[in-house]
Amino acid sequence: MDAEVLKEIRDELKEIRLLYKELVEKLIPVEEPSEEEKKTIEEKDEIADEEELMKALGKSNVQN
């Protein structure tokens, strides 16, 4: 393959990538997180023990 053919292939790939990106953006809109979501994302995670998890799941017969 000569350099001109490779350049054409690269150009076509760039165009395909742009079209695919536009299609994905239309199908899956990107939303900015709300202030509450941003705060939750930035907060340090809490670690729950097994008993707390079981209570949250509605398991009342939890043994230690």
N, C-alpha and C positions, 0 to 999 in steps of 0.2 A: 504494500500500500504506500502510496506516496503521501507527502505532507498535506497536500490539498484535500485529499479524501479524509484524512484524520481530522483536519480542521472542520470539515463539514459535519462529520460525526459528532465532534465536540459541541458545535453550535446547535445541532439538533437535540442533543442530550440536554443542553441548557434550557432550550425551549420546552422540552418535555417536562423537565423539573419544575419550571415556572408554572406550566399549565396544571401539573399535579398539585403543586402547592396551593394554587387558587381554588382548585376543586375541593381540596381538603378543608380549606378555610371556609368555604361555603357550606360544606356538610357538617363540620364540627366548629361552630363559632367559638372563638376564644373570648372568655369573659374575665374581666378583672375581678380579683377577690374583693369582698366587702371589707370594711374596717375590722369587723369582728373576726372574719376569716384570717385576715393578715395577723391580727393579734394572736389568734390561736396557733397559727403556723410558727410565729416567732417565740411563743412561750416555751419554757423548758417543760418537757414531758414529765408527768407524774408516773410513778411506778406503783401499781396496785398489787396487793398480795392475792393469793388464791381465794381466800374467804370473800374478799370484796368483789372479786370477779364473779364468783358463784352467786352471790347475792344479786349482782347486777343482771345475771342471766336468769334469775328467778328460781334458783335451786335453794330450797329452804333447808334441806337435810345435809348440811355441810359439816364434815368431821375434820378436826385438826390433826 
